[in-house]
Amino acid sequence: MDDEGPIKVDTTKPTKPVVTLKLGSANGGTYTSGSWTNQNIHHTVTSSDALSGISRYQCTHDKVTYKEDLKNWQYTENSGRTQITYIINWDGSWTFYLRSVDNAGNFSDLSDPFVVSRDTVKPTAPTLTMTYRQDTSKPDGQQATVYTSGSWVNAEVYMTDARWITFRGPSATDERSGIDHYEISTNNSNWTRYNYVYAPNGTYVVSSQGTSYRYLRSVDKAGNISSVTSNTINVDSTRPEADFYVDDVLTVGTAGAPGTAWRGYNLGTYSDNRTIKIVPKDSGSGWKSMSVGVQKPNGNWENWKTITPGQAYTYTTSQTGTYTFHVSVTDNAGNTSLGISSEDAYIRKSIYVDLSNPTCSISLSGTYNSATDWYREDSVDVSLSTSEVGSGVAIYGLSTTPDQANWVSS
């Protein structure tokens, strides 16, 4: 009978595998099972067998089908196959169970289940519907108008989910991990989390005058950041105005007295014809149009004229009397000018032109000798009378010398 070698028997299953999960590298931070990440996930699996030793490892997702060809499996050097490492570097989410097999064919218990979720795809850039309300006295939702980025408005702009109309707040999609949150910035550099919890007037209000910017981006649950959506917001609640020039001299004029019928400004009285130039101005959105009507001295109206940027308005007087200019300016945000009070829809300014010369006559009272052209009395009464069909007589004078050198004014 031939000698036979020793009979080796191993009926003991290997130890239950212990799995350690790390982010980025084997020495990285701890990965929490089930959380989303955009980094590689390193696994270290340890199991031992005191008799026949570890032969291989198997993994399963459903406890039914087992695989031994998991990508990137590597046995740790000099570990007797008691330890392997492998890397998940592809996107997706899976539940894993691992078991070890010894050289006798015994299977260990399944490891504790763990979930690996990896997502390296950026979410889509967010879209946002912005609204504005001009009449805040109305109930919520009745005065909401969609705001177009870059346009000018004269009301606050609300960045909101606006449930009182059909619009929603920021929206983006992510095929794997899903959207976690949105971030907002005013300079595309410093970012804060944007919470768009419903509020009647919105949760993010832009009311500052002038041009401002709001940048949005979406962040998924794996930490991937989308491209940036930019929004330009223009708010102008200041009414436009108009400057008046008399012969190219900026003239403000004198305001009419409170309580009087004339609510406007008097640009002055002139003894010859003048050219009036009216220049609209708006420091915010810029002026859009100006309408001018002129009431002439005879009470008739010059045809109203509307000008737009690139055009100029001038008017030259031609007769004695008062010219009254009625002006309305509209800016690109929809603001309109006001007159001297909130009751006046028009800016009113007048100018008076007097083209006629005054007249003066002298009458003498006393005993007059026509033969000698002398008066007999020691004193003679001198009476002056004046007339003026235009602006009226402001002052008159009398000279008693033949050369008219010395004048006495009254």
Secondary structure as UniProt FT lines:
FT   STRAND          18..23
FT   TURN            26..27
FT   TURN            33..34
FT   STRAND          36..37
FT   STRAND          41..46
FT   STRAND          54..60
FT   TURN            71..72
FT   STRAND          74..75
FT   TURN            77..78
FT   TURN            80..81
FT   STRAND          83..88
FT   STRAND          92..102
FT   TURN            103..104
FT   STRAND          114..118
FT   STRAND          130..132
FT   TURN            136..137
FT   TURN            140..141
FT   STRAND          145..147
FT   TURN            149..150
FT   STRAND          152..153
FT   STRAND          157..159
FT   TURN            163..164
FT   STRAND          179..185
FT   STRAND          192..194
FT   TURN            200..201
FT   STRAND          204..206
FT   STRAND          210..220
FT   TURN            221..222
FT   STRAND          229..235
FT   STRAND          241..246
FT   TURN            247..248
FT   STRAND          249..250
FT   STRAND          254..255
FT   TURN            258..259
FT   STRAND          265..270
FT   STRAND          275..281
FT   STRAND          287..295
FT   TURN            297..298
FT   STRAND          301..307
FT   TURN            309..310
FT   STRAND          313..316
FT   STRAND          321..331
FT   TURN            332..333
FT   TURN            342..343
FT   STRAND          347..353
FT   STRAND          359..365
FT   STRAND          368..369
FT   TURN            370..373
FT   STRAND          374..375
FT   STRAND          381..387
FT   STRAND          397..399
FT   TURN            402..403
FT   STRAND          407..409
//
